[in-house]
Structures are given as C-alpha cells and as structure tokens.
Amino acid sequence: PTVEKVVLVPYLNDEPEIFDRSKVTLWNDTFTADSELAFTPVPFDHPIYILYSSGTTGIPKAITHSHGGNLLEHLKYLHFHNDVHPGERFFWFSTTGWMMWNFVHASMLAGATIVLYDGSPGFPDLNRLWKLAEEVGIHHFGTSAPFLVANRKQGLQPGVDFDLSALRSIGSTGSPLPPEAFEYVYEKIKKDVWLCSMAGGTDVCTAWVGGNPLLPVYKGEIQCRCLGAAIEAWNESGQSVVDEVAELVVTKPMPSMPVFFWGDENYERYKSSYFDVYPGVWRHGDWITLTSRGTIIIWGRSDATLNRQGVRIGTAEVYRAVDKVPEVSDSLIVNLELPGGRDYMPLFVVLKEDQTLSEALVKKIKTTLRSECSPRHVPDEIIQVTEIPYTISGKKMEAPVKKILLGKPLEKAANKDSM
C-alpha cells in the first residue's frame, strides 16, 4: 500500500499491456529533455534496495541494504581488490536476481564502463562470452566457477581462438573454483591474466575474501581476506583455527551488513539467521580453511542450501515440486560438492505403502522437478528410504545427512537428542 509509483522498463514489447496506468510509468516517459535530476540527501543507513535469499526454509529473507554501507563496500572492493581503473570495461555475467548484478553496476563508482549481456552464456556455444570479450575489449571478465569448469571439460582454448589482449582480470565466484580450473585459465585463456577468485554473499552484497593485485595467486585458493572484513575460521568450540576446515565467521561489524530484514519485527529472524551458533558473532554458513600464508580455501556451504552449478537453490523449492507426485509421501535432498568442481545431488524419497521406486516413477519425479522448477533441480540419483530424519522442532535434518555423506562420523554430524 505504500508503493506510489512503479517504473516499467519495456523488454520484449515496446508498448506492454498495462492494466492499471495510475501507478505505472514507462521508463521512456520518466524523463524529458528538459528534466533536471534531483538528489535527496538520506542518512547513511537509509535503505537502498532489498535482495532476496534463496529461500532454503521456504520463505526467502528480504535482506534490506543501506546506501552508505553498499557505497563503501563497493568502492573498496572495486578499487582496491579488483583494481578497476577509470575508462576500463567491466563485465560480470549475471542474472538480475544475483547480487553480482548490483555489483556490476557499482563498477561505475570506479569510472568503469559496464558491459551487459542478455542471453544464455552457452548459446550458440560456450565461446559466446569470449567472443564478446574480443568484440568490445573487456578488461575485467567476471563469471562463475562452473562456467570455467565447463570450458575446461569441453576443451575450449579462448586464448588461441580470440584476441584477449585487453583482458586484465578474470573474476570467479558463486561456488568454489577447483585447482584444475586455475591451471586451465593460465594455460588456455591467458598466461599473464590475474585470476581473481572471490567469495561473499547476498547478505552483505560484497565479498568477505577476494583478490589482491599485490599478492601471488595460488591454485585452488583465494588470495586474502578483504579490507575491513574480520574473517576467521572457527571450529565447533568457537575457537579460531588455521589450516583446518571450519566455519566462516565475521567477528566485527561490516558497513554493508543488512540494516534489517523487511517485515522482521524485533530483528528475530535477523538474529537467528546469523548469530544463533556463536552469540554476537556472524556465522555465514561456509566451510573454509584459512591457511597459514593468509589465503582462503572455500569448501562449500555448511548449511543445507543446494549450490547447483553455481546457482543457489532452496530445498523448499524441491519439496514443493516432489509433493505434487502422489506416490511420494516424504523426501529429503542434499548436494555434495566434490573435488574437481563436480557435485552429486541425491534425492531420498519415502514412498507410500503400495508403491515401489520403478523406472517409470523415477522418470515421473524428474519430469515434475524439471517442469515445476528447472533442469538444475533434477537430482543425480533418487534413492528410496524408509524414513526421513527430523529434529524435535519438525525440521528436516539436511545438514547432518550431508555431513555424513561427506564422511563425517555420525556422532559428530548429528545430535541424536535433537531428533
């Protein structure tokens, strides 16, 4: 009810059908030749936009970011960590729903020119974006780890087939970049390029760890912790550890931490999302190793979010689709990040008493997931089980199941008293 105007940017149709013109203004009608821009001063923590989480628990978090926090973080990262110079062309392939879309636009703060691409990065083939880099002279080329892994698997040689002389850096995020992909970049794309792997989150719309033009690049590792980011790796006892796999935590506030979740009265969901494990310390949900030389290795999510080919998927999306298959009474899904950039996503199902997991039923479940969600939601294997584990509070125990499948001892992976 507080929305006064909606500005509509025509996409496929220059004159879209609008049912209520009283609140909708077309983009081309917003400004006239004699219009003057007006700037309204706002406080540092004034909301600038809302970014939505993947919705692992069913309802996405409406993460509300601030003007000042995002301005500082993006200026910091793009200038110091990404080394973007005025006049350079900055590109990062992203959908409008990913935080990297906001990050791309922030490159103008560094005086860069934005390069946008509307379409599939794999059509007509995976060379399309490298051709774009050649055509417009991209200086900073951003993508996801699965894209680089797919290039490697197909045996592409962008450095041979295209003129990438303008290319200074290749950015990678979305999921851990395996060591083999580092080797591929320097062997087949450009030997003197700067591979700038980074990791952050929609929650802060920036990176916790990322590139540094003054430090060497080690394969499979991210160069450093970002300026102003008090990142540590904590074990289950809340101790800061080095050269061990542990939880990524942030021990001090950062400017772009959310000002609140929209509609979250008394900050209850905000607190439970980040501060429920270590009181007063932000736990992000990533498994990392902080090495003795200061680099960072990301092992994947420590929570139940499915990171499928670099795209985060909420398990609730899968369950909603599987629930439409009448033969299935319950289900649980996890995704395992494996060495070499591979992953394995099994779906466990409990069938109704008179049902068996036939080939026809497997096909039906996969077809339902593909049509209701997307091909990325289709599991690698469907396994019939007799029961799905739940906590006392009624939550599916996805994270413990994932830990067990990755080899963690049962007594350390799950608290039986909570079941």
C-alpha positions in Angstrom: 0.0 0.0 0.0 3.0 2.4 0.4 4.1 1.9 -3.2 3.3 5.1 -5.0 4.8 4.5 -8.5 6.2 1.6 -10.5 8.6 2.4 -13.3 8.3 -0.2 -16.0 11.2 -0.8 -18.4 9.8 -2.4 -21.6 11.6 -5.6 -22.6 10.2 -7.7 -25.4 7.4 -5.3 -26.2 8.0 -1.5 -26.5 4.3 -0.9 -25.6 3.4 -3.5 -23.0 -0.2 -4.0 -21.9 -0.7 -2.3 -18.6 -3.9 -2.9 -16.6 -3.6 0.0 -14.2 -1.9 3.1 -15.6 -2.5 5.1 -12.4 0.6 3.7 -10.7 2.7 2.6 -13.6 5.1 4.9 -15.6 7.0 3.7 -18.6 10.8 4.3 -18.5 10.8 6.4 -21.6 8.1 8.7 -20.1 10.0 9.2 -16.8 12.4 11.8 -18.2 12.1 14.5 -20.7 14.7 16.6 -22.5 14.4 19.4 -20.0 14.2 17.3 -16.9 16.6 18.1 -14.1 17.9 15.4 -11.7 17.1 16.0 -8.1 19.1 14.4 -5.3 17.6 13.9 -1.9 20.1 13.5 1.0 19.4 10.5 3.1 21.1 9.0 6.2 23.9 6.5 5.9 21.7 3.6 6.9 18.8 4.6 4.6 17.5 1.5 2.7 18.7 1.4 -1.0 17.3 -2.0 -2.1 16.1 -5.4 -1.0 17.9 -8.5 -2.1 16.2 -11.9 -1.5 17.9 -15.0 -0.2 17.4 -18.4 -1.9 14.6 -19.4 0.5 16.1 -22.6 2.0 13.5 -22.7 4.7 10.6 -21.8 2.3 10.4 -18.1 2.8 13.3 -16.0 1.4 14.9 -13.4 3.6 14.1 -9.9 2.5 17.6 -8.5 3.0 17.5 -4.7 3.2 20.7 -3.0 2.4 21.8 0.6 3.1 23.0 3.4 0.9 26.2 4.1 2.8 27.1 0.5 3.5 27.0 -0.6 -0.1 28.7 2.5 -1.3 31.7 2.0 0.9 32.0 -1.7 0.3 31.7 -1.5 -3.5 34.1 1.4 -3.6 36.6 -0.6 -1.5 36.4 -3.8 -3.4 36.3 -2.5 -7.0 39.2 0.0 -6.4 41.5 -2.0 -4.1 40.6 -5.7 -4.5 39.5 -5.7 -8.2 41.9 -2.9 -9.3 39.4 -1.3 -11.7 40.6 1.8 -13.4 38.6 4.7 -15.0 37.8 4.0 -18.6 38.1 0.2 -18.4 35.3 -2.1 -19.4 33.8 -4.2 -16.6 31.7 -7.3 -17.3 30.3 -10.0 -15.0 27.7 -12.4 -16.4 24.8 -12.4 -14.0 21.0 -12.6 -13.9 19.2 -9.6 -12.3 18.4 -11.8 -9.3 22.0 -12.3 -8.3 23.9 -9.8 -6.1 26.6 -9.6 -8.8 24.0 -7.6 -10.9 24.2 -4.9 -8.2 28.0 -5.3 -8.0 28.4 -4.8 -11.8 26.5 -1.5 -11.7 28.7 -0.4 -8.8 31.8 -0.6 -11.1 30.7 2.9 -12.4 31.9 4.1 -9.0 35.4 3.3 -10.2 34.8 5.1 -13.5 34.4 1.9 -15.5 32.1 1.3 -18.4 29.6 -1.6 -17.9 29.3 -4.4 -20.4 26.0 -6.3 -20.2 25.0 -9.5 -22.0 21.4 -10.6 -22.3 21.1 -14.2 -23.1 22.5 -17.7 -22.4 26.3 -17.9 -22.0 26.1 -21.2 -23.7 24.3 -20.2 -26.9 25.2 -21.0 -29.6 28.2 -22.4 -27.6 30.4 -21.6 -24.7 32.7 -19.4 -26.8 30.0 -16.7 -26.9 31.2 -14.7 -24.0 34.8 -14.9 -25.1 33.8 -13.6 -28.5 32.1 -10.7 -26.6 35.3 -10.0 -24.7 37.1 -9.7 -28.0 34.5 -7.6 -29.7 34.3 -4.9 -27.0 37.7 -5.2 -25.4 36.7 -6.3 -21.9 39.3 -5.5 -19.3 37.6 -7.3 -16.3 35.7 -10.5 -17.2 33.5 -11.9 -14.4 31.8 -15.3 -14.4 31.1 -18.3 -12.2 33.2 -21.3 -11.3 31.0 -23.8 -13.2 31.4 -21.7 -16.4 35.2 -22.1 -16.3 34.9 -25.7 -15.4 32.6 -26.3 -18.3 35.0 -24.6 -20.7 37.8 -26.8 -19.5 35.7 -30.0 -19.9 34.8 -29.0 -23.5 38.5 -28.4 -24.3 38.0 -24.8 -25.3 41.0 -22.5 -26.0 39.8 -18.9 -25.8 43.4 -17.6 -25.7 44.0 -19.2 -29.1 40.6 -18.5 -30.8 40.1 -14.9 -29.6 42.1 -11.7 -29.1 42.0 -11.2 -25.4 44.9 -8.6 -25.3 42.7 -6.1 -23.3 41.9 -8.7 -20.6 43.5 -7.8 -17.3 41.5 -10.0 -14.8 39.1 -12.9 -14.7 36.8 -12.9 -11.7 35.1 -16.1 -10.4 32.5 -16.6 -7.7 29.3 -18.5 -7.0 30.9 -21.7 -5.9 34.5 -22.9 -5.1 36.8 -22.8 -8.1 38.8 -26.1 -8.2 42.6 -26.1 -8.7 42.2 -27.7 -12.2 40.3 -24.6 -13.3 43.1 -22.3 -12.1 45.5 -24.3 -14.3 43.1 -24.1 -17.3 42.8 -20.3 -17.0 46.5 -19.8 -17.2 47.2 -22.5 -19.8 44.3 -22.0 -22.2 42.9 -18.5 -21.7 45.8 -16.1 -20.9 49.1 -16.8 -19.1 49.5 -13.3 -17.7 45.9 -12.7 -16.7 45.0 -12.1 -13.0 42.6 -14.8 -11.8 40.6 -13.1 -9.1 38.5 -15.6 -7.2 36.2 -14.2 -4.6 33.5 -15.3 -2.1 30.8 -13.3 -0.3 27.1 -13.3 -0.1 23.8 -11.7 -0.9 23.6 -10.9 2.8 26.3 -8.2 2.5 26.3 -7.7 -1.3 30.1 -7.9 -1.3 32.9 -10.3 -0.7 34.4 -11.5 2.5 37.5 -12.8 0.8 38.9 -11.9 -2.7 41.6 -10.6 -4.9 44.7 -8.6 -4.2 46.8 -7.2 -7.1 49.9 -7.1 -4.8 49.8 -10.8 -3.9 50.5 -14.1 -5.8 47.8 -16.4 -6.9 47.8 -20.0 -5.6 45.7 -22.5 -7.4 42.5 -23.5 -5.6 42.9 -20.6 -3.1 41.5 -17.1 -2.7 44.2 -14.5 -2.2 43.2 -12.7 1.0 40.6 -11.6 3.5 39.1 -8.3 2.3 39.9 -4.9 3.9 37.6 -4.2 6.8 36.3 -7.8 7.0 37.2 -9.5 10.3 37.1 -13.0 8.8 38.1 -16.0 10.9 37.7 -19.8 10.7 36.0 -21.1 13.9 35.7 -24.8 14.9 32.7 -26.2 16.7 34.1 -25.0 20.1 34.2 -21.4 18.9 38.0 -21.4 18.6 39.8 -19.6 15.8 41.8 -22.1 13.8 44.3 -22.0 10.9 44.9 -24.8 8.3 41.7 -26.6 9.4 38.3 -26.8 7.8 35.9 -24.7 9.9 33.1 -22.2 9.8 33.5 -18.8 8.2 32.7 -16.2 10.8 32.8 -12.4 11.0 33.9 -11.2 14.4 33.3 -7.4 13.9 30.6 -5.4 12.1 30.9 -4.5 8.4 29.4 -1.5 6.7 27.2 -3.5 4.3 25.7 -5.9 6.8 21.9 -5.6 6.4 20.1 -2.8 8.3 17.2 -5.2 8.8 15.1 -7.8 7.1 12.0 -6.2 5.6 9.0 -7.1 7.9 11.2 -8.7 10.5 9.9 -7.2 13.8 12.4 -7.1 16.7 15.1 -8.5 14.4 14.2 -12.0 15.4 14.9 -13.6 12.1 18.0 -11.5 11.5 19.5 -12.7 14.8 18.6 -16.4 14.2 20.0 -16.3 10.7 23.5 -15.2 11.6 24.0 -15.3 15.4 22.4 -18.5 16.5 25.5 -20.6 16.7 28.1 -18.1 18.1 26.4 -15.4 20.1 27.4 -12.0 18.9 29.5 -13.4 16.1 28.2 -13.7 12.5 28.3 -17.2 11.1 27.8 -17.2 7.4 27.4 -20.9 6.6 30.5 -21.6 4.6 33.2 -24.3 5.2 36.6 -22.6 4.8 40.2 -23.2 5.5 42.3 -20.1 6.5 45.8 -21.1 5.5 49.0 -20.2 7.4 50.0 -18.0 4.4 46.8 -16.0 4.6 44.9 -17.5 1.7 41.4 -19.0 1.9 40.0 -22.2 0.6 36.2 -22.5 0.3 34.9 -26.0 0.6 31.2 -25.3 0.1 28.1 -24.4 2.2 27.9 -25.7 5.7 24.1 -25.3 5.8 21.5 -27.1 3.7 21.4 -24.7 0.7 21.9 -26.5 -2.6 24.6 -24.9 -4.7 23.9 -26.4 -8.1 26.2 -25.4 -10.9 26.9 -22.1 -9.1 23.2 -21.3 -8.6 21.8 -21.4 -5.1 18.6 -23.4 -4.7 16.3 -23.6 -1.7 15.4 -27.1 -0.7 11.8 -25.9 -0.2 11.5 -25.5 -4.0 12.4 -29.1 -4.5 10.0 -30.3 -1.8 7.1 -28.3 -3.2 7.5 -30.0 -6.5 8.0 -33.5 -5.2 4.9 -33.1 -3.0 2.9 -33.0 -6.2 3.9 -36.6 -7.0 1.2 -38.6 -5.3 3.3 -41.8 -4.9 5.8 -39.9 -2.7 5.0 -39.3 1.0 8.2 -37.6 2.1 11.6 -36.5 0.7 15.0 -35.0 1.6 17.6 -33.6 -0.7 21.3 -32.5 -0.3 24.1 -31.5 -2.7 27.6 -32.6 -2.2 30.5 -30.5 -3.5 33.2 -32.9 -4.7 36.8 -32.5 -5.8 37.4 -31.2 -9.3 34.4 -28.9 -9.5 32.0 -31.9 -9.5 28.9 -32.3 -7.4 26.4 -35.0 -6.5 22.8 -34.3 -5.6 20.8 -37.3 -4.4 17.1 -37.2 -3.6 15.9 -39.5 -0.8 12.2 -40.4 -1.0 9.7 -42.3 1.2 7.0 -43.9 -0.9 3.5 -44.8 0.1 3.0 -48.3 1.2 1.8 -49.7 -2.1 4.5 -48.1 -4.2 7.9 -49.1 -5.4 10.6 -47.0 -7.0 10.3 -48.1 -10.6 12.0 -46.6 -13.6 8.6 -45.0 -14.5 8.3 -43.4 -11.1 11.9 -42.1 -11.2 11.2 -40.5 -14.6 7.9 -39.0 -13.3 9.7 -37.4 -10.3 12.5 -35.9 -12.5 10.0 -34.7 -15.1 8.0 -33.0 -12.3 11.1 -31.2 -11.0 12.2 -30.1 -14.4 8.8 -28.7 -15.3 7.9 -27.2 -11.9 11.4 -25.8 -11.2 14.3 -26.1 -13.7 16.8 -28.7 -15.0 19.1 -27.7 -12.2 16.6 -29.0 -9.7 16.7 -32.6 -11.1 18.8 -34.9 -8.8 21.6 -37.1 -10.0 20.0 -40.1 -8.3 16.8 -40.9 -6.5 17.1 -43.3 -3.5 14.2 -45.0 -1.7 14.4 -44.9 2.1 12.0 -46.0 4.9 12.1 -42.7 6.9 13.3 -39.1 6.8 15.1 -37.8 9.9 13.6 -34.8 11.6 14.5 -32.6 14.5 12.2 -32.3 17.5 11.0 -28.9 16.2 10.0 -30.6 12.9 12.8 -29.6 10.6 14.4 -32.0 8.1 17.9 -32.8 9.1 19.6 -31.9 5.8 22.8 -30.6 7.1 23.6 -33.7 9.2 22.8 -36.0 6.3 25.2 -34.0 4.1 28.0 -34.2 6.6 27.6 -38.0 7.0 27.7 -38.5 3.2 30.9 -36.4 3.1 32.5 -38.8 5.6 32.0 -37.1 8.9 31.4 -39.5 11.8 27.8 -39.9 12.8 28.3 -38.8 16.4 29.9 -35.6 15.2 27.4 -35.0 12.3 24.2 -35.2 14.3 22.9 -34.6 17.8 20.7 -37.6 18.4 19.0 -35.9 21.3 17.6 -33.3 18.8 15.8 -35.9 16.7 
